[in-house]
Amino acid sequence: MCSIFLQLFLGLILLPGLAKPDPDPLQDYCIADTKSPLYLNGAPCLNPTLALSSHFTTSALAKPGDTKANQFGFSVTLTTLANLPGINTMGLTMARVDIAANGLVPPHSHPRASEVTICLQGVILVGFVDTSNSLFTQKLEPGDSFVFPRGLIHFLYNMEPKKPALAISGLSSQNPGAQIASRAAFVSNPPIPEVVLEKAFQISQQDVAKIRKNLGG
């Protein structure tokens, strides 16, 4: 009987934590001490007596990103501990998403965060695929928002043929991670064996080589 109660007690403690990307903070704030030599899961806290308003503000998202830096035509600018140290332990990240005309943020996932995106400029087609392979998609115009569940493959596509698009996203982790599906499969280091890709995608060896070349591998 005692063992049953113990299992239930541990379940109540542990199960809620499994759904949280980041642990809850134990104080009002923990400004990241980016000069500390310690390596932690997060960052050490600056002495609270040294806190300034500037630790909680940033202009990192004010300027457009370079959408010509990759073949997909998108740029993502993030808040980080370097440009917004006050975000440490808060369990969130903000992102500016610039997408060139007909540009694409290709199918990708965030293993440690859910995401909510609001369209500020342009017309953006967004969508995600759940674990039953059902697609949920929506056309966003300025002011519209969309939620991407944690860990699921999703995309953003600028439907405007001549105008750039702009979106702002909030993610539920200070280190959400991002993995582009196509690059993970075809340009990993070391590379996934060709026979695996051929069977997984039902393509030829020549197709594998072409895709790797197109993706910069």
C-alpha positions in Angstrom: 0.0 0.0 0.0 2.8 2.4 0.9 4.5 1.7 -2.5 1.3 2.6 -4.3 0.9 5.9 -2.4 4.6 6.6 -3.1 4.1 6.1 -6.9 1.1 8.3 -6.9 3.0 11.0 -5.0 5.9 10.9 -7.3 3.6 11.0 -10.3 1.9 14.2 -9.1 5.4 15.8 -8.6 7.0 14.6 -11.8 4.3 14.5 -14.4 3.5 18.3 -14.5 7.2 18.9 -14.9 7.3 16.8 -18.1 5.0 19.2 -19.8 7.2 22.3 -19.0 10.0 23.2 -21.4 11.8 25.3 -18.8 11.8 25.1 -15.0 10.0 27.8 -13.0 12.2 30.6 -11.6 12.8 30.7 -7.9 13.1 34.4 -7.6 11.6 37.6 -9.2 14.3 37.5 -11.9 17.7 36.1 -12.7 19.6 38.5 -15.0 22.1 36.4 -16.9 25.7 37.0 -15.9 27.2 36.4 -19.4 30.7 36.9 -18.0 30.6 34.0 -15.6 32.9 31.1 -16.3 30.4 28.6 -15.0 28.6 26.4 -17.5 25.0 25.8 -16.4 21.6 24.7 -17.9 20.8 28.4 -18.5 23.1 31.0 -17.1 24.2 32.1 -13.6 22.4 35.0 -12.0 23.8 38.5 -11.7 23.7 40.0 -8.2 20.2 41.5 -7.9 21.6 44.7 -6.5 23.3 45.3 -9.9 20.0 45.0 -11.8 19.2 47.8 -14.3 16.2 48.6 -16.5 18.4 48.1 -19.5 18.8 44.4 -18.6 15.1 44.0 -19.4 14.9 45.7 -22.8 16.4 45.2 -26.2 16.3 46.6 -29.8 17.5 43.4 -31.3 14.2 42.9 -33.1 14.0 46.4 -34.5 16.0 45.8 -37.7 15.0 43.6 -40.6 17.1 40.4 -41.0 18.9 39.4 -44.2 16.6 37.2 -46.2 19.2 36.6 -48.8 21.5 34.8 -46.4 19.9 31.4 -47.4 18.3 29.8 -50.4 14.8 29.7 -48.7 14.5 33.5 -48.4 13.9 34.0 -44.7 15.7 35.4 -41.6 15.0 34.9 -37.9 16.3 37.3 -35.3 16.0 36.1 -31.7 16.2 37.6 -28.3 19.0 35.9 -26.4 20.8 36.2 -23.1 23.4 38.3 -24.8 20.9 41.0 -26.0 18.3 40.6 -23.3 19.9 39.2 -20.1 16.8 39.8 -18.1 15.0 37.0 -20.0 17.1 34.3 -18.2 14.9 31.7 -16.4 11.7 33.4 -17.8 11.0 30.5 -20.1 10.4 32.5 -23.2 12.0 33.8 -26.4 10.8 36.4 -28.9 11.6 36.1 -32.6 11.4 38.5 -35.5 10.7 36.5 -38.7 11.4 38.3 -42.1 10.3 36.4 -45.2 11.2 37.6 -48.7 8.6 37.6 -51.5 7.6 34.0 -52.1 10.1 33.1 -49.3 9.7 30.1 -47.0 10.6 29.3 -43.5 10.9 25.6 -44.3 9.3 22.7 -42.3 11.1 22.7 -39.0 10.4 22.0 -35.3 11.3 23.4 -31.9 12.0 20.5 -29.5 11.7 22.5 -26.4 8.9 25.1 -27.1 5.5 25.8 -28.3 5.2 28.9 -30.5 2.6 31.6 -31.2 3.1 33.7 -34.3 1.4 37.0 -35.2 1.5 38.3 -38.8 2.4 42.0 -38.9 2.9 42.5 -42.7 2.1 40.6 -45.8 0.1 37.4 -46.3 1.6 34.3 -44.7 0.5 30.7 -45.1 1.3 28.8 -42.0 0.7 25.2 -40.9 1.8 22.2 -38.8 1.5 18.5 -39.0 0.5 16.4 -36.0 1.6 12.9 -35.1 -1.3 11.4 -37.0 -0.1 13.2 -40.1 -3.0 15.6 -40.1 -2.2 19.1 -41.6 -3.6 22.2 -39.9 -3.0 25.3 -42.0 -4.2 28.9 -42.2 -3.6 32.0 -44.2 -2.6 34.9 -41.9 -3.1 38.6 -42.7 -1.8 41.5 -40.5 -3.2 41.0 -37.0 -3.9 37.3 -37.3 -2.2 34.8 -35.0 -1.5 31.0 -35.1 -0.1 28.5 -32.6 2.4 25.8 -33.3 2.4 23.0 -30.7 5.7 22.0 -29.1 7.9 19.7 -31.2 5.7 19.5 -34.2 6.8 20.2 -37.8 5.6 23.5 -39.0 6.2 26.1 -41.8 5.6 29.8 -42.8 5.3 30.8 -46.5 5.0 34.3 -47.8 2.2 34.2 -50.4 3.0 37.7 -51.7 5.0 37.4 -55.0 6.5 40.9 -54.8 6.3 42.0 -51.2 8.2 40.8 -48.1 6.3 39.6 -45.0 7.0 40.1 -41.3 5.9 38.2 -38.3 6.7 38.1 -34.6 6.8 34.9 -32.6 6.8 34.0 -29.0 8.3 30.7 -27.9 7.8 29.0 -24.5 11.5 28.5 -23.8 14.6 30.7 -23.5 16.4 28.0 -25.6 13.7 26.5 -27.9 16.1 24.9 -30.4 15.3 24.7 -34.1 15.7 21.8 -36.5 15.0 22.2 -40.2 13.7 18.8 -41.4 15.3 18.8 -44.8 18.7 19.9 -43.6 18.6 17.4 -40.7 18.0 14.6 -43.1 20.3 15.5 -46.0 23.2 17.7 -44.6 23.9 16.2 -41.2 27.5 15.8 -40.1 28.5 13.0 -40.5 25.9 12.3 -43.2 23.1 9.8 -42.8 23.9 6.8 -45.0 22.5 7.1 -48.5 20.7 3.8 -48.3 18.7 5.1 -45.3 17.6 8.2 -47.2 16.8 6.3 -50.3 14.5 3.9 -48.4 13.0 6.6 -46.1 12.1 9.0 -48.9 11.7 6.4 -51.7 14.2 8.2 -53.9 17.3 7.2 -55.9 21.0 7.7 -55.1 21.1 10.4 -57.7 18.2 12.2 -56.0 20.0 12.1 -52.6 23.1 13.6 -54.2 21.1 16.3 -55.9 19.2 17.3 -52.8 22.4 17.4 -50.7 24.0 19.6 -53.2 21.0 22.0 -53.4 21.0 22.3 -49.6 24.7 23.1 -49.5 25.8 19.7 -48.3 
